[in-house]
């Protein structure tokens, strides 16, 4: 696919009518100024392009917390590096969690960790057994997205699920950011048409109903139906790049280049770099040792009458590296993992637990996940 005829838009501030939230439907999400100021630096050296940011956007955001998103925006210590000279390969690799970063230093995370769950009061949870994964934009009301197609994670990290006027404010021509493999991400409006199509008919299992885009499984890739490939990529002015689009999948959800170790597959855990070295190197042994006491310490925070499901998950992880877990998921609780999604082992972290806000340090668990370990008291 070639988009050589596409010229730089005269005005990047488009309306995104199909995606933008309305004040009628979400009056609570009125724009507000951030207390902190956007700070971001993107540098290139030794074949790497590195972004350092405090995670605060350079535009107004919606009101957080809100009815669909209980979290508050907080400053981050984010550092992500990608290949400055990426090469397109022949095999696509799935991108999960954080897939890249915008030029304003805000991370791009189109997917969600939420799945249809009829037993949950919210109608969704982290239990994957239904097989129906909520799409951020498709379930925007339930997940509390603002007019920038963004919301906040458990660790206070503001992130984008789709393009919007906000993300385009810092664009350089059509360039809006970089993907995990180092390839550029561009926005050219209607010039880029995804080859992902909404299925026809009805879902064969619960939740049932017509395919309407609420879940990622409502879509299928139909090669040649658009002018972009499976990863929302194509050629722009002779160079392979990815595109941000107004329709699903909105951002690339797979990559044809070599994915940076700062974007770990299988959960989208990202490890920042310290002094140009991968954060987990040299700290792995210390992280494993620290992780051994993670379950006990979190158990003390929860209390004996706290969330026993979380404690069971941690006990299973500590006994057998997650292989003998008796809980509904392996390893540390989701909020402990989310608190270290874009942080290196050894970085400070904070998380909201059943007993309130807790600070700690990111450690590497036995099953190679980066999780927040509460600080000793």
N, C-alpha and C positions, 0 to 999 in steps of 0.2 A: 504494500500500500504506500503510495507516494502523495505527499501533501505539499509539493513544491510550490503550488500556485497560491497557497495561503499567505496572505500578507499580515503584517503586524496590525492588530486592531488599534484604531485611533483612541478608543476609550475602553479600558479593561473593565469598567464598572457596569456589568450587565445586571439584569434584574433577577435572573434565575427564578422566573415565575413558577415553574413546576416544582421547585424545591423549597422556595422560601416559605417560612412559617408566617401565618397571619396573626395579627393582633386580636382578631375576633376569637380564633380558636385557642390562642395561647396568650391572653392578655397579661399573664403573670410574667412572661418573658420579655419585659420591657428592657430596652437597651440601657446599659449602665457603664460608666467608666471604671476601668480597673484601678485599684488602689496602687498597684505597682506599675512601673514603666517597662515597656518592652526593651529587652536587651538581647541582642543576637550578633554573632560574629561567624562568618563563613570564610575559612581560609583554605589554601591549597599548598601542600608541601609533601615531598617524598612520595608522590604518586597518590596521595590521599586528599580528599576534600572533606574537611571536618566542620561541623556545625556545633557551636556552643551557644546555649540559650538559657534564659531563665523561665522559658515556657509561657510567658505572658504575651498575648497577642498585641498587635499594633492597631487595634480597632476596638470599638465597643462590642460588648458581648450581651447575651441575654442574662436574665436574673437566675443566679444559682445560689443555693439550692432551689429546685422547683418541684412540682408534683411528680414529675417523671424521673428526676435526677436529684438525689439527696446530697450531692457533694458540692463543696465550695472550691473555687479556683485558688490555687496557691502557687507561689514561685517554685521553680524546679532548678535542678542542677544537671542539665542535659548536655551531653556531648556525644555526638554520633559521627562516625567517619565512614565514607564510602570510597570506592575506586574512582579516581579522577579521570581515568581513561578506560571506561568499561568496554567490554567486547561482548557482542551478542552471540550466544551459543545456539544450539539447535533444540535443546530441551528446556521446557518451562518448569520452574520450581515454584511451588505454592508459597505465597507470602501470607503470614498470619500475624495478627496484632499490628504493630507499627510497621508500615510499608515504606515509609520515607519521611521527609520533612519539607516544610514550606520555607520559602526565602525569609519569612518573618520569624523563623525559629520555632514555630508551632508544629508538632508532629502530626502526621497523617495516618489515621487508623480507621479505614472504612468498615472493617468487620466488627463483630461484637462477640461477646462471650455468653450471650443470652439465648436460651432455647425455649421453645414452647413447652409449658409445663402446666397441665390442667390442675394439678394439686397445689400450685402456688397461688396465693391470694393476688399476685400481680399478673398471673397468667404466663409467667416466664421465670426461668431460674438458670443456674449454671449446670443443671442436669441435662446431658446431651441425649438421653435415651429416646426422646421423641423423634430425633432426626431432623427437626425443623429449627434452623438457626435464624434468629431475627436479623434483618438487615437494618442498619442504623437509620437510613432515610425511610425505608418502608414502614418502620415502627417508630417514627420520630416522636409521636406524642407519648408513647409508652416509655421512651428512653429520654425524654426531655431535651431534645435538640433545640438550639436557638436558631435565629435567622441566618446564621453563618454555617448552618448544617454541622454544628459542633456541640459538644457537651463536655462534661468533666468526669474523669475517672476517680476511683476510690482514693487515689493518692493526691488528688487535687490538680491533676494534669489536664489542661484544656487541650482538645484534639479535634481534628476535622474528620467528618465522615463523607463529605462530598464537597465539590467546589462551590464558591459563593463570592459575593462582592468582597467580603472580608479577606479571603485568601488572595484575591487578585489585587488588593491594594498595594502589595509589595512586589508585584510581578515586574519582571524585566522583559519588556516585549511580551512574548507569549510564554516565557519561562516562569513557572511558579514554584518549582522545587526540584528535589532529587529523590529517586527511588533507592531502595536498599542495595541494589547492585550498582549504583552510581549513574545509571542512565537518567537523563533529564526528564522532567514532567512538564508538559506544556498544556495550555488551554487555548483552543482555537474556536471555541463555540460550536456552531453547527457544522463546521468543516470536518469534524471528527465524529464518526458514527460507529458505536460499538457493535460487535457481532454477537452480543448477548441479547437474547430475546425472551420476552415473557411467555411462559408456556400457556397453552390453551386447555380449557377443561377445568376439572376440579381435583383437589388433592385427594389421594387415595386413602390417607390415614388422618387421624386427628392431628391438627385442628379442623381438617376438612375445609370446605368452601372453595370458591374460585381462586385460581392463582392471581394474586393481585399485587405482588411485590413486597408483601410484608416479610417474607422469608427468602433467604438466599436460594433455597431449593425451588423457588417459584420461577427461576430463570434457567436457561440452558444456552450453551454456546452453539451457534449455528454458523460454521465457517462460511465466509463470503457474504453473509447477510448484511454486513456493514463494511466499512473500509478500514477497520482495525482488527488486529489479531486477538488471540485468546487473552493476552495480557494487557489489552487496551493499548497496544503499541503499533507503530508504523514509522514511515520514513518522512522526515521533515527537513527539507533543504539538503537532502543527501545523507542525513544522519538518522540512525534508529533512535527513537525516543518513545516515551509513554505519554498518554494523553489523559487529562482530567476531562470528564464528559458530564453533560447535564443529565444523562440517563445511566442506568446500571451498566457496568459496575462502578461508575463514578471515578475510581482511581484503579491503577493496576493491582490485581490481587495475585499475580504470579510474576516471575521475573525470568528473563532469558539470559541474564548475565550472572556473574558470580556474586552471590549474596554476601554482604559484609558480615563479619562475625558479630558486629554490633546489633544485628537483627537476627537473633537466633530463631531457627524454625521450630515449629511445634509449640505455639503459645505466644510467639512474638516477643519473647523476653529480649530486652536490649541491654547490652553492657557497654557503658561509656568507656572512654579511653583515658588513661592517665599518662601524661608525658609521651604520647605517641604509642604507648604499649597497650595491648588489650587489657582491660581492667581485671579480667579474671586470671590472667597469667601472674604467677608469683604470689597470688593470694588464694589460690585454689585450696592448698592444704589448710591454711588458716580458716577459710570459709567452711570446709568440711568439719573441722573440729568444732567451730562455733555452732554449726547446724545441729550437732548431736544433742545440744541442750535446748533447742528451739521449742520442741513440743512441751517440755516441762515448764518452761518459762511462760509460754502462752497459756498453758493450762492454769497457771497461778493467776494470770490476769483475768481469764474467763471466770474463775471460781468453780467450785464443785457443782454449783447449780447453774453454771453457764451453758454454753452451747456444746453439748456432749458430742454432737456429730463432728464438730471441728476437732475436738480433742481426740476422737477415735481415729480421724484421718491422720493426725500428726503422729499418734502412737504407732500406727501401721507403717508410716514412712520411716520412723526411727528404728523400728525393729528389722525391717528388711529392705531398706532402700525404696520403699513404696510398693514392693511386690506383695506384701501381706496386709495391705491396707483393708480394713473392714468398713471404712466409711464410704460415702457416695463418690468421693474423688480422692485421688492420691496426693500425698504431700501436704504442704502447709495450706491453710485456708486461702481462699481467693484474694482476700484483702491484703494478706501478707505478701502474696506474689505481685499483686497490682502495684503495691507501694514501691517495688523495685524494678518495674518494667523498663524504665529508661535510665537506670542507675547502675553503677559499677559495684562489684563486691567491695565492701569496705565503706561505701558512701552512707551518709546519714539518711534516715527514712522516717516517715510518719504514716500512721494508718488509723482508721476508725474501726475499733473492735466492739464487740457487744458490751464492753465495759467502758467505752469512751475512746478518746484520742490517745494514742500511744506513740512514742518516738523510739527509735532504735537504730540498727545498723543492718545494711544489706549483706547477707551471707549466702554461700552456695550450699544447697542441700545435697544430700547423698544421691538424689536422682537428677542432679545437675540443673536445678532450678534456682533462680535468684529470689530470695525471700527476705522479708523484713524481720529481724530478730529483736524483740524488745530489749531495751537497755536494762542493765542490772540496777536494782534499787538498793 
